[in-house]
Amino acid sequence: MTNSLFLASRDFEPVYSWFENHEGVRVQAWGWDDSRRAALLAYSDGPGDDFGWSNWVTTAYEDPSKILTVFERLELVVDADIAASLNAAFPGLLAPGETPAA
């Protein structure tokens, strides 16, 4: 089962670092703008550096992290156990919720 967690894009850097330090985490990061979401980042079960920015982000920006300034809030879609770990690591930073209907 997956959970959606929301946070302000300005708060993503420490969460991003957390993902880099936890191998095998499966997560999708979505940027929200005017009730629309755009795929930004995906982590997988793959070996090594097991995450990547969406193709459109890497094409549009030399430094993909610069895209975060375009979106006010982000949605992280993660497994329930990862959601619990993130909430423990970042108390009060992440808000649970459902993906709003577009």
Biopython code that builds the backbone (N, CA, C, O; Angstrom):
import numpy as np
from Bio.PDB.StructureBuilder import StructureBuilder

atoms = [
    (1, "MET", "N", (0.840, -1.177, 0.000)),
    (1, "MET", "CA", (0.000, 0.000, 0.000)),
    (1, "MET", "C", (0.887, 1.244, 0.000)),
    (1, "MET", "O", (1.888, 1.306, 0.715)),
    (2, "THR", "N", (0.511, 2.223, -0.804)),
    (2, "THR", "CA", (1.288, 3.453, -0.854)),
    (2, "THR", "C", (0.566, 4.587, -0.136)),
    (2, "THR", "O", (-0.657, 4.588, 0.008)),
    (3, "ASN", "N", (1.356, 5.537, 0.300)),
    (3, "ASN", "CA", (0.845, 6.725, 0.964)),
    (3, "ASN", "C", (1.338, 7.947, 0.222)),
    (3, "ASN", "O", (2.429, 7.937, -0.348)),
    (4, "SER", "N", (0.543, 8.995, 0.226)),
    (4, "SER", "CA", (0.965, 10.288, -0.296)),
    (4, "SER", "C", (1.283, 11.205, 0.872)),
    (4, "SER", "O", (0.484, 11.362, 1.796)),
    (5, "LEU", "N", (2.458, 11.806, 0.814)),
    (5, "LEU", "CA", (2.894, 12.780, 1.807)),
    (5, "LEU", "C", (3.199, 14.078, 1.074)),
    (5, "LEU", "O", (3.836, 14.064, 0.020)),
    (6, "PHE", "N", (2.751, 15.190, 1.621)),
    (6, "PHE", "CA", (2.948, 16.488, 0.985)),
    (6, "PHE", "C", (3.880, 17.347, 1.826)),
    (6, "PHE", "O", (3.880, 17.277, 3.055)),
    (7, "LEU", "N", (4.678, 18.161, 1.133)),
    (7, "LEU", "CA", (5.571, 19.097, 1.807)),
    (7, "LEU", "C", (5.835, 20.278, 0.886)),
    (7, "LEU", "O", (5.634, 20.201, -0.326)),
    (8, "ALA", "N", (6.286, 21.361, 1.478)),
    (8, "ALA", "CA", (6.674, 22.532, 0.693)),
    (8, "ALA", "C", (7.959, 22.187, -0.050)),
    (8, "ALA", "O", (8.849, 21.545, 0.509)),
    (9, "SER", "N", (8.056, 22.607, -1.296)),
    (9, "SER", "CA", (9.238, 22.276, -2.089)),
    (9, "SER", "C", (10.518, 22.813, -1.450)),
    (9, "SER", "O", (11.579, 22.209, -1.603)),
    (10, "ARG", "N", (10.435, 23.929, -0.743)),
    (10, "ARG", "CA", (11.607, 24.502, -0.083)),
    (10, "ARG", "C", (12.163, 23.575, 1.009)),
    (10, "ARG", "O", (13.313, 23.728, 1.422)),
    (11, "ASP", "N", (11.356, 22.620, 1.476)),
    (11, "ASP", "CA", (11.765, 21.697, 2.532)),
    (11, "ASP", "C", (12.264, 20.355, 2.004)),
    (11, "ASP", "O", (12.507, 19.436, 2.786)),
    (12, "PHE", "N", (12.418, 20.231, 0.691)),
    (12, "PHE", "CA", (12.734, 18.927, 0.092)),
    (12, "PHE", "C", (14.190, 18.502, 0.267)),
    (12, "PHE", "O", (14.463, 17.303, 0.316)),
    (13, "GLU", "N", (15.117, 19.419, 0.361)),
    (13, "GLU", "CA", (16.539, 19.057, 0.380)),
    (13, "GLU", "C", (16.915, 18.028, 1.448)),
    (13, "GLU", "O", (17.591, 17.052, 1.121)),
    (14, "PRO", "N", (16.505, 18.202, 2.716)),
    (14, "PRO", "CA", (16.868, 17.172, 3.702)),
    (14, "PRO", "C", (16.187, 15.831, 3.433)),
    (14, "PRO", "O", (16.751, 14.780, 3.737)),
    (15, "VAL", "N", (14.995, 15.857, 2.874)),
    (15, "VAL", "CA", (14.297, 14.608, 2.538)),
    (15, "VAL", "C", (15.026, 13.909, 1.388)),
    (15, "VAL", "O", (15.190, 12.689, 1.399)),
    (16, "TYR", "N", (15.457, 14.682, 0.408)),
    (16, "TYR", "CA", (16.240, 14.165, -0.710)),
    (16, "TYR", "C", (17.506, 13.486, -0.195)),
    (16, "TYR", "O", (17.855, 12.396, -0.650)),
    (17, "SER", "N", (18.187, 14.119, 0.744)),
    (17, "SER", "CA", (19.393, 13.530, 1.345)),
    (17, "SER", "C", (19.063, 12.229, 2.062)),
    (17, "SER", "O", (19.835, 11.272, 2.013)),
    (18, "TRP", "N", (17.924, 12.199, 2.723)),
    (18, "TRP", "CA", (17.491, 10.980, 3.411)),
    (18, "TRP", "C", (17.332, 9.841, 2.405)),
    (18, "TRP", "O", (17.767, 8.718, 2.660)),
    (19, "PHE", "N", (16.707, 10.134, 1.261)),
    (19, "PHE", "CA", (16.548, 9.110, 0.218)),
    (19, "PHE", "C", (17.905, 8.615, -0.267)),
    (19, "PHE", "O", (18.095, 7.413, -0.453)),
    (20, "GLU", "N", (18.841, 9.522, -0.473)),
    (20, "GLU", "CA", (20.171, 9.132, -0.950)),
    (20, "GLU", "C", (20.885, 8.208, 0.037)),
    (20, "GLU", "O", (21.706, 7.382, -0.362)),
    (21, "ASN", "N", (20.572, 8.348, 1.316)),
    (21, "ASN", "CA", (21.230, 7.543, 2.344)),
    (21, "ASN", "C", (20.488, 6.261, 2.705)),
    (21, "ASN", "O", (20.924, 5.527, 3.591)),
    (22, "HIS", "N", (19.383, 5.984, 2.036)),
    (22, "HIS", "CA", (18.597, 4.776, 2.314)),
    (22, "HIS", "C", (18.370, 4.006, 1.015)),
    (22, "HIS", "O", (17.433, 4.286, 0.268)),
    (23, "GLU", "N", (19.232, 3.042, 0.764)),
    (23, "GLU", "CA", (19.147, 2.254, -0.466)),
    (23, "GLU", "C", (17.841, 1.475, -0.548)),
    (23, "GLU", "O", (17.282, 1.048, 0.462)),
    (24, "GLY", "N", (17.377, 1.305, -1.768)),
    (24, "GLY", "CA", (16.207, 0.472, -2.007)),
    (24, "GLY", "C", (14.869, 1.127, -1.748)),
    (24, "GLY", "O", (13.833, 0.469, -1.845)),
    (25, "VAL", "N", (14.864, 2.415, -1.418)),
    (25, "VAL", "CA", (13.603, 3.120, -1.170)),
    (25, "VAL", "C", (12.885, 3.354, -2.490)),
    (25, "VAL", "O", (13.473, 3.859, -3.446)),
    (26, "ARG", "N", (11.620, 2.986, -2.537)),
    (26, "ARG", "CA", (10.806, 3.261, -3.722)),
    (26, "ARG", "C", (9.935, 4.465, -3.428)),
    (26, "ARG", "O", (9.122, 4.447, -2.504)),
    (27, "VAL", "N", (10.113, 5.515, -4.222)),
    (27, "VAL", "CA", (9.350, 6.741, -4.025)),
    (27, "VAL", "C", (9.211, 7.464, -5.354)),
    (27, "VAL", "O", (10.080, 7.393, -6.223)),
    (28, "GLN", "N", (8.113, 8.148, -5.481)),
    (28, "GLN", "CA", (7.910, 9.061, -6.603)),
    (28, "GLN", "C", (7.735, 10.450, -6.008)),
    (28, "GLN", "O", (7.052, 10.621, -4.998)),
    (29, "ALA", "N", (8.354, 11.438, -6.640)),
    (29, "ALA", "CA", (8.174, 12.833, -6.231)),
    (29, "ALA", "C", (7.457, 13.561, -7.357)),
    (29, "ALA", "O", (7.858, 13.501, -8.519)),
    (30, "TRP", "N", (6.384, 14.252, -6.979)),
    (30, "TRP", "CA", (5.553, 14.992, -7.932)),
    (30, "TRP", "C", (5.508, 16.445, -7.517)),
    (30, "TRP", "O", (5.407, 16.755, -6.330)),
    (31, "GLY", "N", (5.583, 17.335, -8.486)),
    (31, "GLY", "CA", (5.399, 18.755, -8.235)),
    (31, "GLY", "C", (3.959, 19.130, -8.512)),
    (31, "GLY", "O", (3.374, 18.675, -9.495)),
    (32, "TRP", "N", (3.381, 19.958, -7.651)),
    (32, "TRP", "CA", (1.984, 20.393, -7.800)),
    (32, "TRP", "C", (1.915, 21.867, -8.162)),
    (32, "TRP", "O", (2.591, 22.706, -7.567)),
    (33, "ASP", "N", (1.078, 22.161, -9.158)),
    (33, "ASP", "CA", (0.856, 23.528, -9.599)),
    (33, "ASP", "C", (-0.557, 23.624, -10.153)),
    (33, "ASP", "O", (-0.898, 22.926, -11.108)),
    (34, "ASP", "N", (-1.381, 24.480, -9.566)),
    (34, "ASP", "CA", (-2.748, 24.691, -10.054)),
    (34, "ASP", "C", (-3.522, 23.387, -10.253)),
    (34, "ASP", "O", (-4.118, 23.177, -11.309)),
    (35, "SER", "N", (-3.516, 22.524, -9.259)),
    (35, "SER", "CA", (-4.243, 21.245, -9.268)),
    (35, "SER", "C", (-3.755, 20.282, -10.347)),
    (35, "SER", "O", (-4.475, 19.357, -10.724)),
    (36, "ARG", "N", (-2.553, 20.489, -10.840)),
    (36, "ARG", "CA", (-1.939, 19.552, -11.778)),
    (36, "ARG", "C", (-0.630, 19.091, -11.176)),
    (36, "ARG", "O", (0.039, 19.847, -10.470)),
    (37, "ARG", "N", (-0.265, 17.851, -11.453)),
    (37, "ARG", "CA", (1.015, 17.384, -10.943)),
    (37, "ARG", "C", (1.919, 16.952, -12.090)),
    (37, "ARG", "O", (1.458, 16.521, -13.147)),
    (38, "ALA", "N", (3.215, 17.080, -11.849)),
    (38, "ALA", "CA", (4.222, 16.722, -12.835)),
    (38, "ALA", "C", (5.245, 15.802, -12.182)),
    (38, "ALA", "O", (5.717, 16.067, -11.077)),
    (39, "ALA", "N", (5.581, 14.724, -12.873)),
    (39, "ALA", "CA", (6.568, 13.785, -12.355)),
    (39, "ALA", "C", (7.937, 14.450, -12.313)),
    (39, "ALA", "O", (8.386, 15.037, -13.297)),
    (40, "LEU", "N", (8.595, 14.350, -11.160)),
    (40, "LEU", "CA", (9.901, 14.967, -10.990)),
    (40, "LEU", "C", (11.013, 13.959, -10.776)),
    (40, "LEU", "O", (12.086, 14.079, -11.368)),
    (41, "LEU", "N", (10.764, 12.967, -9.935)),
    (41, "LEU", "CA", (11.839, 12.105, -9.473)),
    (41, "LEU", "C", (11.282, 10.739, -9.128)),
    (41, "LEU", "O", (10.149, 10.624, -8.660)),
    (42, "ALA", "N", (12.074, 9.706, -9.358)),
    (42, "ALA", "CA", (11.663, 8.357, -8.966)),
    (42, "ALA", "C", (12.862, 7.600, -8.408)),
    (42, "ALA", "O", (13.947, 7.623, -8.989)),
    (43, "TYR", "N", (12.664, 6.948, -7.310)),
    (43, "TYR", "CA", (13.650, 6.042, -6.723)),
    (43, "TYR", "C", (13.115, 4.638, -6.928)),
    (43, "TYR", "O", (11.905, 4.425, -7.011)),
    (44, "SER", "N", (14.033, 3.681, -7.008)),
    (44, "SER", "CA", (13.594, 2.312, -7.247)),
    (44, "SER", "C", (14.405, 1.337, -6.413)),
    (44, "SER", "O", (15.218, 1.734, -5.578)),
    (45, "ASP", "N", (14.170, 0.058, -6.652)),
    (45, "ASP", "CA", (14.898, -0.992, -5.961)),
    (45, "ASP", "C", (16.231, -1.306, -6.628)),
    (45, "ASP", "O", (16.919, -2.240, -6.214)),
    (46, "GLY", "N", (16.606, -0.554, -7.641)),
    (46, "GLY", "CA", (17.814, -0.860, -8.417)),
    (46, "GLY", "C", (19.096, -0.732, -7.618)),
    (46, "GLY", "O", (19.116, -0.121, -6.549)),
    (47, "PRO", "N", (20.156, -1.306, -8.138)),
    (47, "PRO", "CA", (21.459, -1.238, -7.460)),
    (47, "PRO", "C", (22.126, 0.126, -7.671)),
    (47, "PRO", "O", (21.786, 0.865, -8.594)),
    (48, "GLY", "N", (23.061, 0.430, -6.814)),
    (48, "GLY", "CA", (23.845, 1.652, -6.964)),
    (48, "GLY", "C", (23.027, 2.909, -6.769)),
    (48, "GLY", "O", (22.176, 2.989, -5.883)),
    (49, "ASP", "N", (23.298, 3.884, -7.609)),
    (49, "ASP", "CA", (22.600, 5.169, -7.552)),
    (49, "ASP", "C", (21.199, 4.942, -8.109)),
    (49, "ASP", "O", (20.956, 5.138, -9.300)),
    (50, "ASP", "N", (20.295, 4.533, -7.252)),
    (50, "ASP", "CA", (19.012, 3.984, -7.701)),
    (50, "ASP", "C", (17.876, 4.996, -7.742)),
    (50, "ASP", "O", (16.753, 4.686, -7.343)),
    (51, "PHE", "N", (18.161, 6.210, -8.224)),
    (51, "PHE", "CA", (17.102, 7.177, -8.426)),
    (51, "PHE", "C", (17.424, 7.997, -9.662)),
    (51, "PHE", "O", (18.559, 8.006, -10.138)),
    (52, "GLY", "N", (16.433, 8.671, -10.165)),
    (52, "GLY", "CA", (16.665, 9.510, -11.332)),
    (52, "GLY", "C", (15.575, 10.551, -11.496)),
    (52, "GLY", "O", (14.423, 10.342, -11.116)),
    (53, "TRP", "N", (15.966, 11.673, -12.069)),
    (53, "TRP", "CA", (15.016, 12.733, -12.385)),
    (53, "TRP", "C", (14.257, 12.348, -13.643)),
    (53, "TRP", "O", (14.777, 11.613, -14.482)),
    (54, "SER", "N", (13.061, 12.827, -13.779)),
    (54, "SER", "CA", (12.259, 12.588, -14.978)),
    (54, "SER", "C", (12.983, 13.142, -16.201)),
    (54, "SER", "O", (13.740, 14.108, -16.109)),
    (55, "ASN", "N", (12.736, 12.511, -17.344)),
    (55, "ASN", "CA", (13.407, 12.925, -18.582)),
    (55, "ASN", "C", (13.178, 14.396, -18.895)),
    (55, "ASN", "O", (14.111, 15.098, -19.285)),
    (56, "TRP", "N", (11.941, 14.873, -18.729)),
    (56, "TRP", "CA", (11.666, 16.267, -19.079)),
    (56, "TRP", "C", (12.421, 17.232, -18.181)),
    (56, "TRP", "O", (12.782, 18.329, -18.608)),
    (57, "VAL", "N", (12.662, 16.825, -16.932)),
    (57, "VAL", "CA", (13.382, 17.691, -16.001)),
    (57, "VAL", "C", (14.852, 17.774, -16.393)),
    (57, "VAL", "O", (15.429, 18.861, -16.400)),
    (58, "THR", "N", (15.468, 16.631, -16.720)),
    (58, "THR", "CA", (16.885, 16.639, -17.086)),
    (58, "THR", "C", (17.119, 17.341, -18.420)),
    (58, "THR", "O", (18.199, 17.885, -18.654)),
    (59, "THR", "N", (16.126, 17.333, -19.286)),
    (59, "THR", "CA", (16.238, 18.041, -20.563)),
    (59, "THR", "C", (16.110, 19.546, -20.372)),
    (59, "THR", "O", (16.811, 20.314, -21.031)),
    (60, "ALA", "N", (15.238, 19.969, -19.492)),
    (60, "ALA", "CA", (14.951, 21.396, -19.310)),
    (60, "ALA", "C", (15.956, 22.103, -18.397)),
    (60, "ALA", "O", (16.139, 23.315, -18.513)),
    (61, "TYR", "N", (16.607, 21.373, -17.495)),
    (61, "TYR", "CA", (17.465, 22.002, -16.497)),
    (61, "TYR", "C", (18.797, 21.278, -16.382)),
    (61, "TYR", "O", (18.836, 20.056, -16.231)),
    (62, "GLU", "N", (19.890, 22.034, -16.454)),
    (62, "GLU", "CA", (21.213, 21.444, -16.266)),
    (62, "GLU", "C", (21.332, 20.883, -14.843)),
    (62, "GLU", "O", (21.878, 19.799, -14.636)),
    (63, "ASP", "N", (20.812, 21.639, -13.866)),
    (63, "ASP", "CA", (20.742, 21.193, -12.475)),
    (63, "ASP", "C", (19.272, 20.915, -12.173)),
    (63, "ASP", "O", (18.517, 21.847, -11.894)),
    (64, "PRO", "N", (18.849, 19.640, -12.224)),
    (64, "PRO", "CA", (17.426, 19.323, -12.057)),
    (64, "PRO", "C", (16.804, 19.824, -10.768)),
    (64, "PRO", "O", (15.592, 20.035, -10.720)),
    (65, "SER", "N", (17.591, 20.019, -9.725)),
    (65, "SER", "CA", (17.009, 20.497, -8.470)),
    (65, "SER", "C", (16.442, 21.907, -8.617)),
    (65, "SER", "O", (15.630, 22.325, -7.792)),
    (66, "LYS", "N", (16.845, 22.641, -9.635)),
    (66, "LYS", "CA", (16.330, 23.999, -9.867)),
    (66, "LYS", "C", (14.838, 24.000, -10.192)),
    (66, "LYS", "O", (14.169, 25.019, -10.024)),
    (67, "ILE", "N", (14.317, 22.872, -10.654)),
    (67, "ILE", "CA", (12.887, 22.784, -10.991)),
    (67, "ILE", "C", (12.028, 22.965, -9.747)),
    (67, "ILE", "O", (10.873, 23.376, -9.855)),
    (68, "LEU", "N", (12.559, 22.674, -8.588)),
    (68, "LEU", "CA", (11.768, 22.746, -7.363)),
    (68, "LEU", "C", (11.212, 24.136, -7.109)),
    (68, "LEU", "O", (10.165, 24.271, -6.477)),
    (69, "THR", "N", (11.881, 25.159, -7.583)),
    (69, "THR", "CA", (11.398, 26.525, -7.366)),
    (69, "THR", "C", (10.123, 26.814, -8.156)),
    (69, "THR", "O", (9.422, 27.784, -7.865)),
    (70, "VAL", "N", (9.822, 25.992, -9.141)),
    (70, "VAL", "CA", (8.620, 26.171, -9.958)),
    (70, "VAL", "C", (7.365, 25.727, -9.200)),
    (70, "VAL", "O", (6.274, 26.242, -9.446)),
    (71, "PHE", "N", (7.519, 24.785, -8.295)),
    (71, "PHE", "CA", (6.386, 24.192, -7.585)),
    (71, "PHE", "C", (6.369, 24.626, -6.128)),
    (71, "PHE", "O", (7.397, 24.629, -5.451)),
    (72, "GLU", "N", (5.183, 24.990, -5.662)),
    (72, "GLU", "CA", (5.032, 25.393, -4.269)),
    (72, "GLU", "C", (5.047, 24.187, -3.335)),
    (72, "GLU", "O", (5.600, 24.241, -2.237)),
    (73, "ARG", "N", (4.432, 23.104, -3.789)),
    (73, "ARG", "CA", (4.397, 21.915, -2.927)),
    (73, "ARG", "C", (4.700, 20.669, -3.731)),
    (73, "ARG", "O", (4.515, 20.618, -4.947)),
    (74, "LEU", "N", (5.170, 19.669, -3.009)),
    (74, "LEU", "CA", (5.531, 18.390, -3.600)),
    (74, "LEU", "C", (4.713, 17.285, -2.958)),
    (74, "LEU", "O", (4.287, 17.389, -1.808)),
    (75, "GLU", "N", (4.507, 16.241, -3.714)),
    (75, "GLU", "CA", (3.869, 15.029, -3.210)),
    (75, "GLU", "C", (4.877, 13.898, -3.324)),
    (75, "GLU", "O", (5.478, 13.696, -4.380)),
    (76, "LEU", "N", (5.059, 13.167, -2.244)),
    (76, "LEU", "CA", (5.885, 11.966, -2.244)),
    (76, "LEU", "C", (4.961, 10.771, -2.135)),
    (76, "LEU", "O", (4.143, 10.702, -1.218)),
    (77, "VAL", "N", (5.079, 9.840, -3.049)),
    (77, "VAL", "CA", (4.283, 8.621, -3.012)),
    (77, "VAL", "C", (5.233, 7.507, -2.595)),
    (77, "VAL", "O", (6.173, 7.169, -3.314)),
    (78, "VAL", "N", (4.969, 6.940, -1.417)),
    (78, "VAL", "CA", (5.868, 5.953, -0.822)),
    (78, "VAL", "C", (5.070, 4.812, -0.207)),
    (78, "VAL", "O", (3.868, 4.931, 0.031)),
    (79, "ASP", "N", (5.764, 3.702, 0.045)),
    (79, "ASP", "CA", (5.154, 2.597, 0.768)),
    (79, "ASP", "C", (4.903, 3.026, 2.206)),
    (79, "ASP", "O", (5.568, 3.924, 2.723)),
    (80, "ALA", "N", (3.939, 2.375, 2.844)),
    (80, "ALA", "CA", (3.524, 2.754, 4.199)),
    (80, "ALA", "C", (4.681, 2.728, 5.195)),
    (80, "ALA", "O", (4.768, 3.609, 6.050)),
    (81, "ASP", "N", (5.573, 1.735, 5.106)),
    (81, "ASP", "CA", (6.688, 1.666, 6.054)),
    (81, "ASP", "C", (7.667, 2.821, 5.858)),
    (81, "ASP", "O", (8.241, 3.320, 6.826)),
    (82, "ILE", "N", (7.855, 3.240, 4.623)),
    (82, "ILE", "CA", (8.730, 4.383, 4.346)),
    (82, "ILE", "C", (8.077, 5.671, 4.837)),
    (82, "ILE", "O", (8.758, 6.553, 5.360)),
    (83, "ALA", "N", (6.759, 5.780, 4.670)),
    (83, "ALA", "CA", (6.047, 6.955, 5.177)),
    (83, "ALA", "C", (6.252, 7.080, 6.684)),
    (83, "ALA", "O", (6.483, 8.178, 7.191)),
    (84, "ALA", "N", (6.169, 5.967, 7.398)),
    (84, "ALA", "CA", (6.378, 5.993, 8.849)),
    (84, "ALA", "C", (7.807, 6.416, 9.185)),
    (84, "ALA", "O", (8.019, 7.199, 10.112)),
    (85, "SER", "N", (8.783, 5.907, 8.442)),
    (85, "SER", "CA", (10.184, 6.275, 8.677)),
    (85, "SER", "C", (10.428, 7.763, 8.391)),
    (85, "SER", "O", (11.140, 8.436, 9.137)),
    (86, "LEU", "N", (9.833, 8.265, 7.310)),
    (86, "LEU", "CA", (9.982, 9.685, 6.982)),
    (86, "LEU", "C", (9.349, 10.574, 8.045)),
    (86, "LEU", "O", (9.929, 11.585, 8.442)),
    (87, "ASN", "N", (8.168, 10.199, 8.502)),
    (87, "ASN", "CA", (7.499, 10.989, 9.542)),
    (87, "ASN", "C", (8.294, 10.986, 10.845)),
    (87, "ASN", "O", (8.305, 11.980, 11.571)),
    (88, "ALA", "N", (8.961, 9.867, 11.141)),
    (88, "ALA", "CA", (9.796, 9.805, 12.339)),
    (88, "ALA", "C", (11.059, 10.653, 12.165)),
    (88, "ALA", "O", (11.512, 11.297, 13.111)),
    (89, "ALA", "N", (11.624, 10.651, 10.963)),
    (89, "ALA", "CA", (12.849, 11.404, 10.703)),
    (89, "ALA", "C", (12.599, 12.909, 10.591)),
    (89, "ALA", "O", (13.469, 13.719, 10.912)),
    (90, "PHE", "N", (11.395, 13.270, 10.131)),
    (90, "PHE", "CA", (11.060, 14.681, 9.896)),
    (90, "PHE", "C", (9.710, 15.022, 10.530)),
    (90, "PHE", "O", (8.744, 15.288, 9.816)),
    (91, "PRO", "N", (9.635, 15.016, 11.856)),
    (91, "PRO", "CA", (8.353, 15.273, 12.516)),
    (91, "PRO", "C", (7.768, 16.639, 12.138)),
    (91, "PRO", "O", (8.438, 17.668, 12.223)),
    (92, "GLY", "N", (6.510, 16.615, 11.721)),
    (92, "GLY", "CA", (5.800, 17.840, 11.391)),
    (92, "GLY", "C", (6.088, 18.419, 10.010)),
    (92, "GLY", "O", (5.446, 19.389, 9.607)),
    (93, "LEU", "N", (7.032, 17.850, 9.284)),
    (93, "LEU", "CA", (7.397, 18.389, 7.965)),
    (93, "LEU", "C", (6.480, 17.894, 6.860)),
    (93, "LEU", "O", (6.201, 18.624, 5.909)),
    (94, "LEU", "N", (6.012, 16.663, 6.979)),
    (94, "LEU", "CA", (5.227, 16.011, 5.936)),
    (94, "LEU", "C", (3.777, 15.890, 6.360)),
    (94, "LEU", "O", (3.474, 15.507, 7.490)),
    (95, "ALA", "N", (2.882, 16.223, 5.438)),
    (95, "ALA", "CA", (1.451, 16.126, 5.729)),
    (95, "ALA", "C", (0.860, 14.977, 4.917)),
    (95, "ALA", "O", (1.052, 14.918, 3.702)),
    (96, "PRO", "N", (0.144, 14.063, 5.574)),
    (96, "PRO", "CA", (-0.494, 12.985, 4.821)),
    (96, "PRO", "C", (-1.658, 13.541, 4.002)),
    (96, "PRO", "O", (-2.209, 14.596, 4.317)),
    (97, "GLY", "N", (-2.007, 12.838, 2.982)),
    (97, "GLY", "CA", (-3.150, 13.255, 2.175)),
    (97, "GLY", "C", (-3.351, 12.365, 0.989)),
    (97, "GLY", "O", (-2.542, 11.482, 0.703)),
    (98, "GLU", "N", (-4.428, 12.602, 0.307)),
    (98, "GLU", "CA", (-4.728, 11.873, -0.910)),
    (98, "GLU", "C", (-4.451, 12.790, -2.086)),
    (98, "GLU", "O", (-4.603, 14.008, -1.993)),
    (99, "THR", "N", (-4.048, 12.196, -3.182)),
    (99, "THR", "CA", (-3.827, 12.965, -4.385)),
    (99, "THR", "C", (-5.161, 13.562, -4.818)),
    (99, "THR", "O", (-6.110, 12.823, -5.079)),
    (100, "PRO", "N", (-5.249, 14.897, -4.898)),
    (100, "PRO", "CA", (-6.500, 15.514, -5.323)),
    (100, "PRO", "C", (-6.854, 15.123, -6.752)),
    (100, "PRO", "O", (-5.964, 14.904, -7.575)),
    (101, "ALA", "N", (-8.115, 15.037, -7.044)),
    (101, "ALA", "CA", (-8.559, 14.743, -8.404)),
    (101, "ALA", "C", (-8.225, 15.935, -9.292)),
    (101, "ALA", "O", (-8.435, 17.091, -8.924)),
    (102, "ALA", "N", (-7.707, 15.622, -10.457)),
    (102, "ALA", "CA", (-7.293, 16.706, -11.379)),
    (102, "ALA", "C", (-8.493, 17.297, -12.074)),
    (102, "ALA", "O", (-8.348, 18.214, -12.882)),
]
sb = StructureBuilder()
sb.init_structure("model")
sb.init_model(0)
sb.init_chain("A")
sb.init_seg("    ")
for serial, (resi, resn, name, xyz) in enumerate(atoms, 1):
    if name == "N":
        sb.init_residue(resn, " ", resi, " ")
    sb.init_atom(name, np.array(xyz, "f"), 0.0, 1.0, " ", f" {name:<3s}", serial, name[0])
structure = sb.get_structure()
